Amino acid sequence: MQIVQPFVLTAAVAAYSAFASVASGATFDVSGVARASATVLATGSASVAPAVVDRITARDFDAAAAEHLLNRAGFGGTTLEAERLARLGPEAAVALLLEPVRLVDPFFLGEDTSYRDLRRASDARLEEMGASEKEIQDARRRVRADFRKNDRRQLATYANWWVARMVSGDDPVRDRMTLFWTGLFTSSFQEVKNSRLIIEQHQLLRDGALGSYADLLRGIARDPAMLEYLDAASNKKQSPNENFARELLELFSLGEGHYAEADIVAAARAFTGWTDRNGEFQFNRRQHDRGEKTFMGVTGDLDGDDVLEIVLAQDRCAEYIAGRLLEYFEGRAPSEARVRHYGRVLRSAGYEIRPVLEELFVDRAFYSDAVVGQRIASPLDFMIGHARRIGVDPPTGLVAAGASSLGETLFHPPSVKGWDPGRAWITTTTFMQRGNLAGVLVGTVGSQEFLTAPELGDGELVEESQGADAMEGEMMGDAMMEPTAAARRRAQSARKDDLVRLLDRMEDLGWQPLLNLSARAARLGATNDAEVVDLLAREVLAVELSAETRAELLAFVAEERAVASLTEDVWTSGVADAEHLARRLVHLMLSLPEGQLH
């Protein structure tokens, strides 16, 4: 295996400063490896949109537009898939993506056995044997350790099951929307500490991902994982806990500035008695406040269901969800006009999500230059999107562990607000790590390169590198305590160690990506350096190369050929050297700033 880390790290260290300080119209130098226009990082500003959607025509819905649809509505696809989708036209293409390609067996969730049940069974068995108190206590510690280990393993297995669904593309829009809902209705295994509750919550969101937002809101209000996460058990009539009420209004339905503090107090009182027991929703009548309450102008003996229906009756609720959807799919703040328009679409559809997506995905604004290729890919998008674009089928554990090492650990959001998108994903460390993971996907980087990768520095904290480590804090009222820098570094180091161990196991099992990039290039008619660079860039990148970056890539290929004493006809020779060079070239492409965008 050829080690390519040095030039990737050189590129990453220099290019990172461009992510940090890029200005419109400026260019940046990547240590002689690449130079790209700063426009690839531009986020743009929201423009005023017409009240009526201007639909993209079949003529304008070309392969590039279809690729954009695949990237944002799903998790990417090959050039061939984009070309086939384009031939269908926009409406038929959207209809196809909204329907599952094939039905997949649901995840098998094992027997629901709590730690308390296991402990009681262990105690009874040992007491029957005449064990001492010390022996019983030692056994309890072992039972607890085994329970926690098995609980974490079950959640990891479920995460791999879901990653497999995303990589396969069986039901792309459903899984994309599931990611959206898990970011809106956020909860964390770190706080819930019960894999079954987290899995059942996720199944609720995935099953209803393309259905009714109103139904999801009603369901999440009774969801045991959410009730545990937001301390519903402590919401009693004598001392209401405002956690759920605050997040309901601020994050789940209306957004900041569209409710009063008095509404939070009233909602908290209305939800008193809503709790969970043994993994099931329970209404504790004795702890419910039956007094008169005034919530958003409505007065009466209101309960939680009343609050939910009052919220859903607000025009702002539909606009808030519409705005969140627009920003999620387009990667930029939408105009007020577009928020109002899609809010009306959502309201008129009875909060059904599918009609909103059907209109958004044929909206010409969705395909504008300010949107296409202008969003920094999340870690999951980076891993899954490039795997699908390249055409490899990596182990699901690699995808999950790779995304985690980049700051996105499934079921472990950094706070109740979820992950910050865009620029927050990129730091010097994660930028270099992305390059190395790209090398793993194409077979040019192994575990030893990760062993020598730099650790997270003192000045690079978790607000720049998001992940499970940010959940080291504890819930305090309605705010998260910030984790210490040392805790952040420990968690980041642990994620790196997990990834290295996984790569070692993959190498022991002989896993290699099933790729033949040079043969692909030759089959599609590429016969020289320029044609190979252009073709592979179209195959693996979601954005076009600038002239400067293309020139640098051509220089890289020429230099690599010269070192290996290869002539330009290597591309038509079918020799192994051509494949090694093609993989190194693709590795470099995916390590550039352009490789982080979609």
C-alpha positions in Angstrom: 0.0 0.0 0.0 1.4 3.4 -1.0 1.4 6.0 1.8 0.1 9.3 0.6 -0.5 11.1 3.8 2.3 13.7 3.6 1.0 15.5 0.5 -2.5 15.3 1.8 -1.5 16.8 5.2 0.5 19.5 3.4 -2.6 20.4 1.4 -4.9 20.3 4.4 -2.7 22.4 6.6 -2.4 25.2 4.1 -5.9 25.0 2.7 -7.5 25.1 6.1 -6.6 28.8 6.4 -8.7 29.4 3.3 -11.7 27.9 5.1 -11.0 30.1 8.1 -10.4 33.5 6.4 -11.7 33.3 2.8 -13.1 36.6 1.4 -15.2 36.9 -1.6 -13.2 37.0 -4.8 -9.9 36.1 -3.1 -7.8 33.1 -4.0 -5.8 30.8 -1.8 -2.6 28.8 -2.3 -2.4 25.2 -1.2 1.4 24.7 -0.9 1.8 24.1 -4.6 -0.8 21.3 -4.6 -3.9 23.2 -5.5 -5.2 26.7 -5.9 -9.0 27.2 -6.0 -11.3 30.2 -6.2 -12.7 31.4 -2.9 -16.1 31.3 -4.5 -16.3 27.5 -3.8 -16.8 28.5 -0.1 -19.2 31.3 -0.6 -22.4 30.9 1.3 -24.2 33.8 -0.3 -27.1 35.8 1.2 -30.7 35.1 0.9 -32.4 36.8 -2.0 -36.0 37.8 -2.3 -38.0 35.0 -3.9 -41.3 35.4 -5.8 -44.5 34.4 -4.1 -45.1 31.7 -6.7 -42.5 29.1 -7.3 -40.7 29.2 -10.6 -40.4 25.5 -11.6 -37.3 24.2 -13.3 -38.0 22.9 -16.8 -37.1 19.5 -18.2 -34.6 21.4 -20.5 -32.8 22.9 -17.6 -32.9 19.7 -15.5 -29.6 18.3 -16.8 -27.2 15.8 -15.2 -25.7 18.5 -13.0 -29.1 19.4 -11.7 -30.0 15.8 -11.2 -26.7 15.2 -9.3 -27.6 18.2 -7.0 -31.0 16.6 -6.3 -29.3 13.3 -5.5 -26.8 15.1 -3.1 -29.4 17.1 -1.2 -32.6 14.9 -1.3 -30.5 11.8 -0.7 -26.8 11.0 -0.2 -25.4 11.3 -3.7 -25.0 8.9 -6.5 -22.8 8.1 -9.5 -22.6 10.1 -12.7 -24.5 7.4 -14.5 -27.3 7.6 -11.9 -27.5 11.4 -12.3 -27.7 11.1 -16.1 -30.5 8.5 -15.9 -32.4 10.7 -13.5 -32.0 13.8 -15.7 -33.6 11.9 -18.6 -36.8 11.4 -16.5 -37.4 15.1 -16.1 -37.7 16.9 -12.7 -41.2 15.8 -11.7 -40.7 12.1 -12.5 -37.2 12.2 -10.9 -38.6 13.6 -7.7 -41.4 11.0 -7.7 -38.9 8.2 -8.1 -36.7 9.4 -5.2 -39.8 9.7 -2.9 -40.6 6.0 -3.5 -38.4 3.3 -2.0 -36.6 1.2 -4.5 -37.1 -2.0 -2.5 -38.6 -2.9 0.9 -36.0 -3.6 3.6 -36.6 -5.8 6.6 -36.8 -3.7 9.8 -34.2 -3.8 12.4 -34.5 -6.7 14.9 -34.8 -5.2 18.4 -33.9 -7.8 21.1 -35.8 -8.6 24.2 -36.6 -5.6 26.4 -34.7 -6.5 29.7 -33.8 -3.7 32.1 -30.8 -3.6 34.3 -33.2 -3.7 37.3 -34.7 -7.0 36.1 -31.2 -8.5 35.5 -30.0 -7.4 38.9 -33.0 -8.9 40.6 -32.5 -12.2 38.8 -28.9 -12.2 39.8 -29.6 -11.4 43.4 -32.2 -14.1 43.7 -29.9 -16.7 42.2 -27.0 -15.8 44.5 -29.2 -15.6 47.6 -30.6 -19.1 46.8 -27.0 -20.3 46.7 -26.2 -18.7 50.0 -23.8 -16.1 48.6 -22.4 -13.4 50.9 -23.3 -9.7 50.6 -19.9 -8.9 49.1 -20.4 -11.6 46.4 -23.9 -10.2 45.6 -22.5 -6.6 45.3 -19.6 -7.9 43.1 -22.1 -9.7 40.9 -24.2 -6.5 40.6 -21.2 -4.6 39.3 -20.6 -7.3 36.7 -24.3 -7.3 35.7 -24.3 -3.5 35.4 -21.1 -3.5 33.3 -22.4 -6.3 31.0 -25.7 -4.5 30.7 -24.1 -1.2 29.7 -21.8 -3.0 27.2 -24.6 -4.8 25.6 -26.7 -1.7 25.5 -24.0 0.3 23.7 -23.5 -2.6 21.3 -27.2 -2.7 20.4 -27.2 1.0 19.6 -24.0 0.6 17.5 -25.6 -2.3 15.6 -28.6 -0.2 15.0 -26.5 2.8 13.8 -24.7 0.4 11.4 -28.1 -0.8 10.1 -29.2 2.8 9.4 -25.9 3.7 7.8 -26.4 0.7 5.5 -29.7 2.1 4.5 -28.2 5.5 3.7 -25.3 4.0 1.7 -27.6 1.6 -0.2 -29.9 4.5 -1.3 -33.0 2.2 -1.0 -35.1 5.0 0.4 -33.0 8.1 0.1 -35.4 10.9 0.9 -36.8 9.1 3.9 -33.4 8.7 5.4 -32.4 12.3 4.5 -35.6 13.5 6.2 -34.9 11.2 9.2 -31.6 13.0 9.7 -33.5 16.3 9.6 -36.0 15.1 12.2 -33.3 13.8 14.5 -31.7 17.3 14.3 -35.0 19.0 15.1 -36.3 16.6 17.8 -32.9 16.1 19.4 -32.2 13.7 22.1 -29.0 11.8 23.1 -28.0 8.4 24.3 -25.6 10.1 26.6 -28.5 11.4 28.6 -31.2 8.8 28.0 -28.8 5.8 28.7 -31.2 3.3 27.1 -30.6 2.1 23.6 -34.0 0.6 23.2 -35.7 4.0 23.9 -33.3 5.8 21.5 -34.0 3.1 18.8 -37.7 3.3 19.2 -37.6 7.1 19.0 -35.6 6.8 15.8 -38.0 4.3 14.4 -40.9 6.8 15.1 -39.1 9.5 13.2 -38.0 7.3 10.3 -41.4 5.7 9.9 -43.1 9.1 9.9 -40.3 11.0 8.1 -42.4 11.7 5.0 -45.7 11.9 6.7 -47.2 14.5 9.0 -45.2 16.9 11.1 -48.2 17.3 13.3 -48.3 13.6 14.0 -44.5 13.6 14.7 -44.9 16.5 17.1 -47.7 14.7 19.0 -45.7 11.5 19.0 -42.4 13.0 20.2 -44.3 14.7 23.1 -45.2 11.2 24.4 -41.9 9.6 23.4 -40.1 8.0 26.4 -36.6 8.9 25.1 -37.6 12.5 24.8 -39.3 12.5 28.1 -36.1 11.1 29.7 -33.9 13.5 27.8 -35.8 16.6 28.9 -36.4 15.5 32.5 -40.2 15.0 32.2 -40.2 12.9 35.4 -39.5 16.0 37.4 -42.3 18.0 35.8 -44.8 17.9 38.7 -47.7 20.3 39.7 -45.9 21.5 42.8 -42.6 22.3 40.9 -43.1 22.4 37.1 -39.9 21.7 35.0 -39.8 23.9 32.0 -37.3 21.9 29.9 -39.7 20.3 27.6 -42.0 23.3 27.3 -39.1 25.5 26.4 -37.7 23.2 23.7 -41.2 22.5 22.4 -41.6 26.2 21.6 -38.0 27.3 20.8 -36.7 24.3 18.8 -39.6 22.0 17.9 -42.3 24.4 16.6 -42.1 28.2 16.7 -38.5 29.4 17.1 -37.1 32.1 19.3 -39.0 35.3 19.6 -42.4 33.9 18.8 -43.6 33.2 22.3 -43.5 34.7 25.7 -41.9 33.5 28.9 -45.4 33.2 30.3 -46.3 30.8 27.6 -43.4 28.5 28.7 -44.6 28.6 32.3 -48.2 27.8 31.2 -47.1 25.0 28.9 -44.9 23.5 31.6 -47.9 23.4 33.9 -50.0 21.8 31.1 -47.5 19.0 30.6 -47.2 18.2 34.3 -47.8 14.5 34.9 -46.5 13.5 31.4 -43.8 11.0 32.1 -42.6 7.5 31.3 -42.4 4.2 33.1 -40.7 1.0 32.0 -40.2 2.4 28.5 -43.8 3.5 28.0 -45.6 6.8 28.2 -47.5 7.3 31.4 -49.9 10.1 32.5 -49.6 10.6 36.2 -53.0 12.2 37.1 -51.9 13.0 40.7 -49.0 15.2 39.4 -51.0 17.0 36.8 -51.9 20.7 37.4 -55.6 21.1 36.7 -55.6 24.8 37.4 -56.5 27.5 34.9 -53.8 28.5 32.5 -53.4 31.0 29.7 -51.3 29.8 26.8 -50.8 32.0 23.7 -54.1 33.8 24.4 -56.1 30.7 25.1 -57.4 30.3 28.7 -58.7 27.2 30.4 -57.8 23.9 32.2 -55.3 23.2 29.5 -53.3 19.9 29.3 -50.4 18.9 27.0 -52.7 17.9 24.1 -54.3 21.3 24.2 -50.9 23.0 24.1 -49.9 21.0 21.1 -53.0 21.8 19.1 -52.7 25.5 20.0 -49.2 25.5 18.7 -50.1 23.7 15.5 -52.9 26.3 14.9 -50.3 29.1 14.7 -49.2 30.2 11.2 -45.8 30.7 12.6 -45.5 26.9 13.3 -45.8 26.0 9.7 -43.5 28.8 8.7 -40.9 27.8 11.2 -40.8 24.2 10.0 -40.8 25.4 6.4 -37.9 27.6 7.1 -36.0 24.8 8.8 -36.6 22.6 5.8 -35.4 25.2 3.3 -32.2 25.9 5.2 -31.6 22.2 5.7 -31.9 21.3 2.0 -30.4 24.5 0.6 -27.7 25.2 3.1 -28.5 28.9 3.4 -31.0 31.2 5.1 -34.1 31.4 3.0 -35.9 34.7 2.2 -39.0 35.6 4.2 -41.0 35.4 1.1 -40.0 31.8 0.5 -40.6 30.9 4.1 -44.1 32.3 3.9 -44.8 30.5 0.7 -43.6 27.1 1.9 -45.4 27.7 5.2 -48.6 28.1 3.3 -47.9 24.9 1.3 -47.3 23.0 4.6 -50.5 24.4 6.2 -52.6 23.7 3.2 -51.3 20.1 3.1 -52.4 19.6 6.7 -48.7 19.5 7.8 -47.9 16.7 5.4 -44.3 16.9 4.4 -44.3 15.2 1.1 -46.1 18.0 -0.8 -43.5 20.5 0.5 -40.7 18.3 -0.8 -42.4 17.7 -4.1 -42.6 21.5 -4.7 -39.2 22.3 -3.3 -37.3 19.8 -5.4 -38.7 21.3 -8.6 -38.2 24.9 -7.4 -35.7 26.7 -9.7 -34.3 28.5 -6.6 -33.3 25.1 -5.3 -31.0 24.7 -8.3 -29.6 28.3 -8.3 -25.8 29.0 -8.4 -26.1 30.2 -4.8 -27.2 26.8 -3.6 -25.6 24.1 -5.9 -22.3 23.0 -4.6 -22.2 25.7 -1.9 -22.7 23.6 1.2 -19.9 22.1 3.3 -20.8 18.4 3.6 -21.5 17.0 7.0 -19.2 14.1 8.1 -22.0 11.6 7.2 -22.5 13.3 3.8 -18.7 13.3 3.3 -18.4 9.6 4.0 -21.6 8.3 2.4 -21.7 10.8 -0.5 -18.2 10.1 -1.6 -18.7 6.3 -1.2 -21.7 6.5 -3.4 -20.2 8.9 -5.9 -17.0 6.8 -6.3 -19.0 3.5 -6.3 -17.5 1.7 -3.3 -19.4 -0.2 -0.6 -17.4 0.4 2.6 -18.2 -1.4 5.8 -20.9 0.4 7.7 -18.7 0.5 10.8 -16.1 2.5 8.8 -18.7 5.0 7.7 -20.1 5.5 11.2 -16.6 5.6 12.9 -15.3 7.9 10.2 -18.1 10.3 10.6 -17.7 10.1 14.4 -14.0 11.0 14.1 -15.0 14.0 12.1 -17.4 15.2 14.8 -20.8 13.6 13.9 -21.6 10.6 16.2 -25.0 9.2 15.5 -27.3 9.5 18.5 -24.8 11.7 20.4 -25.6 15.3 19.4 -23.5 18.0 21.0 -26.5 19.7 22.6 -30.3 19.9 22.6 -29.9 22.2 19.5 -28.2 19.4 17.6 -25.2 20.0 15.3 -24.3 23.3 13.7 -24.1 22.9 10.0 -21.7 24.3 7.4 -18.4 25.9 8.4 -18.6 24.5 11.9 -17.7 21.1 10.5 -14.2 22.2 9.4 -11.2 22.5 11.6 -7.5 21.9 10.8 -7.8 18.5 12.4 -11.0 17.4 10.7 -9.9 18.8 7.4 -6.8 16.6 7.5 -8.9 13.6 8.8 -11.3 14.0 5.8 -8.3 13.7 3.5 -7.2 10.5 5.2 -10.6 9.0 5.2 -11.0 9.7 1.5 -7.7 7.8 1.1 -9.3 4.8 3.0 -12.3 4.9 0.6 -10.0 4.6 -2.5 -7.5 2.3 -0.9 -4.5 4.6 -0.6 -4.4 5.1 3.2 -4.2 2.5 6.0 -4.4 2.5 9.8 -0.7 3.5 10.3 -1.4 7.0 8.8 -4.1 7.6 11.4 -1.6 6.6 14.2 0.6 9.4 13.2 -2.1 12.0 12.6 -2.0 15.0 15.0 -4.2 15.2 18.1 -6.7 18.0 18.7 -4.8 21.1 19.8 -5.5 23.1 23.0 -6.9 26.0 20.9 -9.2 23.8 18.8 -12.2 23.1 21.0 -15.5 21.3 20.5 -17.4 24.3 19.3 -15.4 23.7 16.1 -15.3 19.9 16.2 -18.7 18.7 17.2 -19.5 15.3 18.6 -20.3 13.0 21.5 -17.6 14.6 23.6 -19.7 17.7 23.9 -22.2 15.6 25.8 -19.8 15.3 28.8 -21.8 18.1 30.3 -24.9 17.5 32.4 -28.4 19.0 32.0 -28.8 21.9 34.3 -32.3 23.4 34.1 -32.7 24.2 30.4 -29.0 24.7 29.6 -26.0 22.4 29.0 -22.9 22.7 31.1 -19.9 23.1 28.8 -17.4 20.2 28.9 -13.8 20.8 29.8 -11.1 21.1 27.2 -9.5 18.0 28.7 -12.8 16.0 28.3 -13.0 17.1 24.7 -9.5 16.0 23.9 -10.1 12.6 25.7 -13.2 12.0 23.7 -11.6 13.0 20.4 -8.6 10.8 21.1 -11.0 7.9 22.0 -12.8 8.3 18.7 -9.5 8.2 16.8 -8.4 5.1 18.7 -11.7 3.4 17.8 -11.2 4.2 14.1 -7.6 2.9 14.1 -8.7 -0.4 15.7 -11.5 -0.7 13.1 -9.0 -0.1 10.2 -6.7 -2.7 11.7 -9.5 -5.2 11.7 -10.5 -4.3 8.1 -6.9 -4.8 7.0 -6.7 -8.1 8.8 -9.8 -9.3 7.0 -8.3 -8.1 3.7 -10.9 -5.5 2.9 -10.1 -3.3 0.0 -12.4 -1.0 -2.1 -13.5 -2.8 -5.2 -12.5 -0.1 -7.6 -10.9 0.2 -11.0 -10.8 3.9 -11.7 -8.3 3.7 -14.5 -10.5 1.2 -16.4 -13.5 3.4 -15.8 -11.6 6.4 -17.3 -10.5 4.3 -20.3 -14.0 2.9 -20.9 -15.3 6.5 -21.0 -12.7 7.5 -23.5 -10.0 9.2 -21.5 -6.6 8.7 -23.1 -4.3 11.4 -21.6 -3.7 13.3 -18.4 -6.1 16.2 -19.1 -9.0 13.9 -20.1 -8.4 11.7 -17.0 -8.4 14.7 -14.7 -11.5 16.1 -16.2 -13.4 12.8 -16.2 -12.5 11.8 -12.7 -13.3 15.2 -11.4 -16.8 14.9 -12.9 -17.1 11.5 -11.4 -16.1 12.3 -7.8 -16.7 16.0 -7.2 -20.0 17.8 -6.8 -18.5 21.1 -8.0 -16.5 22.2 -11.1 -12.7 22.7 -10.8 -11.3 26.1 -11.2 -8.8 26.6 -13.9 -6.0 27.0 -11.3 -6.9 23.8 -9.4 -7.2 21.9 -12.7 -3.7 23.0 -13.7 -2.3 22.0 -10.3 -3.9 18.5 -10.6 -2.4 18.1 -14.1 1.0 19.1 -12.7 0.6 16.5 -9.9 -0.2 13.8 -12.4 2.7 14.7 -14.7 5.1 14.8 -11.7 3.9 11.4 -10.4 4.3 9.9 -13.9 7.8 11.3 -14.2 8.8 9.8 -10.8 7.6 6.4 -11.8 9.0 6.7 -15.4 5.6 6.4 -16.9 4.5 8.0 -20.2 1.1 9.5 -20.8 -0.1 6.3 -22.7 -0.2 4.6 -19.3 -3.9 5.5 -19.2 -4.6 3.1 -22.1 -2.1 0.4 -21.1 -4.2 -1.4 -18.4 -1.3 -1.7 -16.1 -1.4 -1.5 -12.3 0.5 1.7 -12.3 -2.4 3.5 -14.0 -4.8 2.4 -11.2 -2.4 3.4 -8.5 -2.0 6.9 -10.1 -5.8 7.2 -10.6 -6.5 6.4 -7.0 -3.9 8.9 -5.7 -5.4 11.5 -8.0 -8.9 10.9 -6.7 -7.6 10.9 -3.1 -6.1 14.3 -3.7 -9.3 15.6 -5.3 -11.3 14.6 -2.3 -8.8 16.2 0.0 -9.2 19.6 -1.6 -11.7 22.3 -0.5 -13.8 21.3 -3.5 -14.1 17.8 -2.2 -15.8 19.1 1.0 -18.7 20.7 -0.9 -21.9 19.3 -2.3 
